[in-house]
Amino acid sequence: MDNKKNWEDPILLEVRKNREKLLSQHGNDIDKYCESISASEEESKKNGFKFVNRKPKKLNSA
């Protein structure tokens, strides 16, 4: 019997459950969900919160 098929990651299950909950709050529309996040960030900025936006680091090739 293959134990891998019966094993479930509880963290992964929680992440998936929360993803479904958040998407269902926005009619399962990813665009509406993203707009909601952007609006929330803008509101937070108006209230004095600062967001860090770092540029990606360039990796040195070997």
C-alpha positions in Angstrom: 0.0 0.0 0.0 1.3 3.4 -0.9 1.3 5.7 2.2 1.9 8.8 0.0 -1.6 8.6 -1.3 -3.1 8.5 2.2 -1.0 11.3 3.7 -2.3 14.9 3.6 -0.4 18.0 4.7 -2.5 19.9 7.3 -0.8 23.2 6.4 -1.6 22.8 2.7 -5.2 21.9 3.6 -5.5 25.0 5.6 -4.1 27.2 2.9 -6.4 25.7 0.3 -9.4 26.2 2.7 -8.6 29.8 3.3 -8.0 30.4 -0.5 -11.5 29.0 -1.2 -13.0 31.1 1.5 -11.4 34.4 0.3 -12.3 33.7 -3.3 -15.9 32.8 -2.4 -16.2 36.2 -0.7 -15.5 37.8 -4.1 -17.8 35.6 -6.2 -14.9 33.2 -7.1 -13.6 36.0 -9.4 -9.8 36.4 -9.1 -10.0 39.8 -10.7 -12.4 41.1 -8.1 -10.2 39.6 -5.4 -7.1 41.4 -6.7 -9.1 44.7 -7.0 -10.1 44.2 -3.3 -6.5 43.7 -2.3 -5.4 46.8 -4.2 -8.2 48.9 -2.7 -7.3 47.7 0.8 -3.6 48.6 0.2 -4.6 52.1 -1.0 -6.8 52.6 2.1 -4.0 51.5 4.3 -1.6 53.9 2.7 -4.1 56.8 3.3 -4.1 55.8 7.0 -0.3 56.1 7.2 0.9 52.5 6.6 4.0 52.1 4.5 4.6 49.2 2.1 8.0 47.9 1.1 8.6 47.1 -2.5 12.0 45.7 -3.1 13.5 45.1 -6.5 14.6 41.6 -7.2 18.3 40.8 -6.7 20.3 39.8 -9.7 21.9 36.4 -9.2 25.6 36.0 -10.1 26.2 33.3 -12.6 28.8 30.7 -11.7 
